[in-house]
Amino acid sequence: MTQQDYMAWFLVFYAILCLLALPLTNGIDVYRQGLLVVRRHAPALALIFAVLAVGVAPFLYLYLPRAAETGMHGFSGVSTFLGTPVGILNVGPHNLLFGELMRWLNAAYPKLFQGGEHLVGISPVLLVCFVISAVWCWRHMPALRAPIAAIVIFWLLTLKVGGVSLWTLIYHVVPGAKAVRAVVRSYIFLAGPITAITMVGLAGMLRERSRALPVGLGLLLVLEQLNTGNMALLDRMEEKRRLAALPLPPAECHAFAAMVSREGNHASTSEILNMYSHNVDAMLVAEVVDLPTINGISTFNPPDWNFNNVSRLDYPIRVDAYVDQHKIEGLCGLDLAALVWDLMSPEVDPLVPPTPLATTIEVGSGKEGPLVLGSNWWGLESWGIWGHPRATLWIMPPAIATESFQLTILARAFPYHPNPSQRVSVFADGKLVTVWDVPSSPGEFSAVVPRSKNQAVKVEFVVEKPASPELLGLSADNRMLGLGLSELRLDPL
């Protein structure tokens, strides 16, 4: 979902909550009166819903097949982005008035005051004014009871306490809820009705007061909205300069692939940067120069999308496979660091680094092993690296007279109760060669890998039941962990 889709879904959900809360305003007669209104204005309402259906049809045409294809978000991914009881106060470390307090709270209580998507809190003065205004409106303006109750119910539904949340019910029952990943973004939407109720309540309470109090309070409400930092971490002028420096693509180019990210052709320690940087840049370039790209990033990517981490050794191989599968002609490469177009279609580099025989290759920060890593690995750590549930390794056996080799790795897994180990299937060029039972403690495991016509061999490790520490309540780490790799060794047979 885009931000606009989120807000549209939250609006509809909030409207439903308001309708359910209508009896609080004037008893059950509200529904009867509503039915009378519907009957009286039936033709006009029918026209409105017809126009709405026509407007929504293109969105559903695109959305429904993708929803069926992906199954939308699993609840484990949604759970990470549920709110905390005090999260509605999390205005972030750059807030002009409360930034220092937020930084201290984030350090002292990281599970309650998180960063990233969770920086969507309502400013404290506004929130206090809302509570006071809501109490006043509830007593003096019964018509506003439904929207006030809907705000409170909406907020309570988004909370996760002790790993438990009422949003589980919404996720399974309400249509479209499975497409909402960052539930805490609802606080951005709730800022609208919260502000509206606050303004109505303050106007009613301060009507007979002196002008100084409303003016001073208004200035304070504006002041607490200011931030000292750029939340987007984006230099608009620099981005415009980069786009202006990009030459137009050659006429021979009918589509393009980002082959080097703006950070250069080397691995970043940030997994988010490795996934988003070149893909987001490619979308922006495609829009500006009016040229299709095979890159891009979305909440739900196509099944054969595999363009994360341009610095991995197998990235050109993945691009080449996609081009062949979809029969794309006239594909050019784009170096986003040098801002240079490549007239030739990207070719697979046949010079995959040879894998030395009878030599232990260590994998980890500052070690040589990452040169053989393919796609779907998390960031390097001192002991090695965790793979995704399906991770790739590339092996280039030397040209000696043998048809197969023994691959031995030092590995670990992330099993969870009641299983003492994880089953890991090992594939060589798509063929199953062995299955391991890998425990949490490091150990050696071997597989026989056949030669592949003097070409690099693609070895894949597929974990049967992956999980994340966050999903199991062990930590805030939400990575789905596959095989943990520390060393590898290749021996002839």
N, C-alpha and C positions, 0 to 999 in steps of 0.2 A: 504493500500500500504506500502511496505517496502521502505527504503531509495533508494534502487536500482531502484525500480519501479518508484518512484518519478522522479529520474534523467533521466530514459529512456523516461518517458512521457514528461518531460520538453524539452528534446533533440528533440523529434519529433515535439513538438509544436513550438520550436524555429526555426527548419528547415522550417516549413510551413511559419512562418513569414518572413524568409529570402527569400523564393520563391516569396511570395507576394510583397516583396520589390525589386525584381530584376529590374523592370523598372527604378529604380533610378540609376542603374549602366550604362546602355547603351540603354535605351528606350525599346520599345516593341520587338525589334529584338532579345533580349535575349531569349524570349520564342520560337521564330522561330528557333533560333540556337539550343536551347535545344531539340526541336522536331527532328531536323536533327541528333543530337547526338544519340537520342533514337532509331531512325530508323537504324542508322549505327551499333549500338551495341545491337540490339534487342535480339539476342540469349544469350549474356552474361548477360544482365539485367534480362531476363526471368529466367535464372539459379539462379541469386542472389536473386530474389524475391521468388523463389521456396524454396531455402534454408531458407530464412527468415520465410516463412510461416510454414515450418516444425519446426523451432526453437520456434516460437511463439505459436504453437498449444497447447503444454502442459499447458502453462500459461493461455490461453483462456479457456481451458477445466476446469481449476480450478476456474478461475476468473468470467466467465460469469454466471454460476449458482448462485454463491454467490452474484453477483451484482443484479441479478433478485430477489434473496431472501431478500436482505436487502434494496434495493432501493438506496444503497450507502449513501453518506452524504447529509443531508438537508442543504440548503444554510445558515440557521442560525448558524450551526456549522462551516461552511466554513468562514462565515463573520468575526468571531472572529480572524481568522488567516490571514486576509488580511493585506497589508502593510500600512504604513503611509508615507506622503511625505518625512519625514526625517528618516524613518526607515531603509533605505539602509545604513545609517551611524552607526547603532546600533551594535557596535562590542562587547558590553558587559562590565561589571564592572571589568573583570580581564585582559583586554588588557594592555600590559606593558606601552604603551605610552599614551593611552587615557582612561584608566580605571577609574581614578578619575573623569574625565569630564563626563563619561557615568553614574557614580553613581549619580552625581549632577543632570544631565538631567533627569534620571529616577525618582528622588525624586521631581523635579520641574515640570516635564511634563510627568506624568505616562501614559497618553493615547497615547503620541507620541513615548516614549521610553519605551516599555514594556519588560518584561523578558521572560523566557521560550523559546518557539519556535521562538520568535521574535529576539533572539540574533544571527542573521545571516547576519549582515551588512558587507559591503565592507569597508576595512580600508581606512581612509580619504586620505592619501597621494596617494594611488593607484587610488582612485576615481578621485582626481584632475588630476593626470597624464593621466587617461583615457579620461577625457573631453578634455584636451589639445591635446592628441594624436588623438582622434576621429576627432577633427576639422582639424588637419593637414592631416590625411588620407582621409577625405572627399574631400579635395581640390586636393591632389596630387595622390591619389590612388582610383579612382572611383570604382574599383572592390570590395572595402571594404565597399561601402556605404550600401549595403543590410544588411550585418551582424551588422553594426553600428545602422541602423534604427531599426532592429529587437530587439536589446538590449533595446533601448529606448521605443519602443512600448510595449514590454513584461513588462518592469518595470511600465509603466503607467497603464497597464491593472490590475496590482496587487494592486493598491492603493485604499484605502477607505477614502473618504473625506466627512464629514458631514453625515455619514451613507450611502453614495452612492458610488458605484463602478462599473466600466465597466466590472469587472469580472463576473457580473451577466449574461452578454451575452455569455461569454465563458462557464460558468457553464451549461447553457441550450442548447448550440449549438454544442460545440466540444465534440466528443466521448471521454469518459474516464474522463472528467473534474469533474464529480460528485464524483469520487473516490479520488480526490485530496483535502485533508482537510487542511493541513498546506501550503497554497499557498506561504507564505513568504520563504519557503524552496527553492523557485526558485532563491533567491538571492545567494544561495550556488552554484547552477548551473551557474548562470550568471557570477560568479567570473571567470569561465573558459574563455568565449569569451571576457570578459572585460580585463583580463590579456593579452590575445593574441593580441588584438587590441593595448593595451598599449605598449607592447614590440615592435610591428612593428612600431608604431608611434615614440617611443623614439629612436629606432635604426635609423630611417630615419632622425629625427631632430638633433640627437647628433653625427651623423656620422663624421662630420668635427670638432667637438669640442675636447677639451682636454680630456684625459682619466680620470682625477680626478673627473669630474662632473658625468659621467656615473657610476663610481665605488661608489662614495658617495651616489648617488641617489639609486643605487641598494641595498646598505647596509641599507639605511633608509626604503626601501620597505620591506626588510626582517625583520628588527627590529620591525616594526609595526604589524607584524604577530604573535609576541610572546605574550604568556599569562602567568600570574603569578599564576593562579588558575587552578584547575582541573574541566573543564566544566562538565565532566561526573560524578563528585563526586564519583568516583569509585577507590577503592584501589585494584589494580590488584593482588598484592601479597597476600592480605588478602582473596580475593575470591579464589585464587588457594589453599590457606591453608585450607579453609573451605571444598572445594571439596575433597582434599586429606584426610581430617579427616572423611569424610562420608564413612561408611562401605558399602560393596556391599549388595544389597537387597537379602533377603532370596530366595532360589530357588522356594518357594511356591508362590512368588509374580509374577503375570503376568501383572500387571499394578499398578499404585499408585495414591493416592490423597494427596496433601499437607494439613495436618490437623492443623498444628501450624506454623505460620510464623516465620521468624528469629527474629522478634521483640518480640516474646512471644504471649501468648494467651490473649491479651488484646487489646482494641480498640485504634487505633491511632487517633490523631486529624487531620491527613492528609488523605483526601479522596483518593488522588492519591496513597499514600503508601498502604492503605487498599486494593486497587484494584490490584496494580501491584506487590507488594513485593513477596508474596507467589507464584503467578502465573508465574512471570518471573523466580524465583528460580526453580520452578518445571520444566520449560522447559529446563533450563540449566542442571539440574540433570538428566532429561530423556535422554538428548543427551549424557551425560558423562557415565551413567551406562547402556545405551541402554535398557531402560524400558519405555513403554508408560505411559503417565499420562493423567488424565482427565482434569487437570488444563491447564492453558495457557492464553494468552491474545493476541488479534489482533485488528486491526482497526474494522473489522466486525466479531463479534462472532456468533456462531450458535444460532438459536432461543431459544434453551433450555439451553444455557450456563448461569449459575447463581452462579459463584464461586467467587464473590467479597466479601471482608471483612470476612476473616476466623474467626475473633473474635466475630461475631454476633452469637446469641444464636441458630439460625436455620441453621447454616452452615452444621453441620452433617446431618440434615434433607434433605438439598438440595443435598448433596453428595449421600445419600441413595436413594433418588428419581431418580437421574440420573443413578445410578447403576442398579436399578430395571428396568427402562425404556429401557436401552440399553443392559440389560442382560450381564453385565460385571462380569466375574468370576476371582477369585484370586486377588482381589483388596487389596492392603496394604495401610496403612496410613504412612505418613512421617512427623515427627516432625522436622521442619527446624531450630528450636532454639537449641534443644538438639542433632540434627543429629542422630535420632534414628528411626528405622523402626518398624512398628507394624505389626506382622504376621497376625493378625485378620483383616478382612474387617471392616472398620469403621461402627459402629452401631449408630443408633439414640439414643441419650441420653434421656431416658424417664423422667428424673428428671428435667423437665422445672420448674423453680421456681414458686411455687404456687402464684396465684394472690390474695392478701387479699381482703376480702369483706368490703364494706362501708369505704374504706380508699382511700384518694386521693394520687396518686403517681405522683410526679413531674418529668418532663423530662427536662434535661438541663445539662450543665457542672457541674460535681461534685454531681449530684443527682442520685437517685436510679432507676429512670424510664428506663434508657437505657438497663437495664437487660432484659426487655421484648421486645425490638426492634428486629425485624427480618431484612430482607434484604432491600436494596434500600432506605437508608436514607443518607442525607448529614451529615456534621460534626455537633457536638453538639454546641449550642450557649447558652448564659446566660439565654435567655427566653424560650428555648426549642430546637426544631430541625425541619428542613424542610425535607420533604420526596421527593423522586423522583415522577414522575407522577403516579407510582404504587408502594406503600410502604406497608410493612408487619408488623403486630403487633401480638405477641403471648400471649394468655391468658390461664392460667391453673386454672379453677374454682375449688374450694374445693369440697370435696366429701360430699355434703349435698343433701337432698331430694328435688331437684328442677330440672326441665328440661331446664330452660333457665335463662338468666341473662340479666341485663341491663348494657350496656357499655356506660358510659358518658365521653366525652373528652372535654377539653378546647382546641380549635383549631382556626386556621386562614387559609386563602388561599391567593393566589396571582392573583386576578382578574385584568382585564385591560379593558380599554374603548372599547365599551360602556357598558360592563357588570359590574354590581355592586358586583357580587359574582361568585364563581365557583361551578359548579355541581360536587359533589363528591359521587361516588357510593361505598357502603360499602358491602363487601362480607365476609361471614363466612364459612370457609372450601369450598370455591368456589361457594357458593350460595348467590345471592343478597338478602340482608336483608333490606336495606333502601337506599335512596338517599337524600343527604343534599345539601342545597344552602349555601355555606360558604363565608362570606365577608372577607375583609382584616383585620378587627378588631377582636380581640379574642372574642369567644363566646362558650357557651356550646351546645353540640350536643349529641343525644342519639341514640342507636340502640339496638335491642333485639338480643342477641347472644345465640343460642341453645347449649346445652351441646353436647360434641362429645365423648361419650362412655368413660368417665373418662380420656380422652386424651386432650392434649393441642389443643386449637382452633386457627386456622390461620385466622386472620382478615386482610383484604386487603382494602386499601383506593385508589381508582382510580379516578384521576382528569380528567375531560372531555377535557378541553382545556388548557393544561399547557403552560407556556412560561417562558422565562428568562428575567431578567432586561436588559441584554445586547441586546437581540433581540428587545426590545421595546425602546432602546436608553436611558434608565434610569441610567445605570451604566455599569461598565465593568464586572459585575457578570454574567457569562454565564451558571449558573446552571439552568436546567429546574426544576422549583419549583412545587411541588405537595401540599400536605396538611402540614400545620405547626402545630406541636403537642406540647402542653405545659404541660398538665395534663391528667390523666385518672383515672377512678373510676369504680369499678365493684360492682353491687348490685343484690341480688337475687330477683326473681319475684315470 
